[in-house]
Amino acid sequence: MGTTSPYSMNADSTHNHLLAAICSVESNCNDDAVGDGGDSIGAYQIQYAYWKDATDFDKSIGGSYQDCKDSEYSRKIVLAYWSRYAIIDRVGEEVTDEDRARIHNGGPNGYKRNSTNKYWTKVKVVLTNTKGDNND
């Protein structure tokens, strides 16, 4: 595992299935995707504030917002965001894939927002349909 970032290693093991499902739901894994009236870019549909939050939290990521058009870079952004917000100290219990997906969709408190339930349902369908591919 000769990766240069701890996020890459994490992404390839612990959260790979969830990241793949989110990528699929967000953009059908299209790095060139632009959504939300131009406010979200890349395969994971990252908004500027999300990117800034993640790169402020983990300065080792570096890069620019436009780098979110590269899915490998965006994975690092998502994992840094989760490292900041999808943690037991914030959520109050063991963090689940549902919590992570809803935080990705709805911000730091997305796991509590009713508005993120439909998003989680979409992600869960992809996870269920690809469950045989992973044993996480």
Secondary structure by P-SEA (a helix, b strand, c coil): cccccaaaaaaacccaaaaaaaaaaacccccccccccccccccccccaaaaaaaaaacccccccccccccaaaaaaaaaaaaacccccccccccccaaaaaaaacccccccccccaaaaaaaaaaaaaaacccccc
